[in-house]
């Protein structure tokens, strides 16, 4: 792969064959991976909270139905 550095940027290079711009900074890549991991953790936490709320709603329906049947 033939890469040419892009002016005024130490981590960006252009691939001569494809014309693609590549970021060759490992610290930028590590930062991206950490950010992605945090987003996935937040999504998991949100899904867990949704599941808990759903369980609470089901329990409330059950309680209400038992109260109605005793009346």
Secondary structure as GFF3:
##gff-version 3
##sequence-region A 1 71
A	DSSP	beta_strand	3	5	.	.	.	ID=ss1
A	DSSP	beta_strand	12	15	.	.	.	ID=ss2
A	DSSP	beta_strand	21	23	.	.	.	ID=ss3
A	DSSP	alpha_helix	26	70	.	.	.	ID=ss4
###
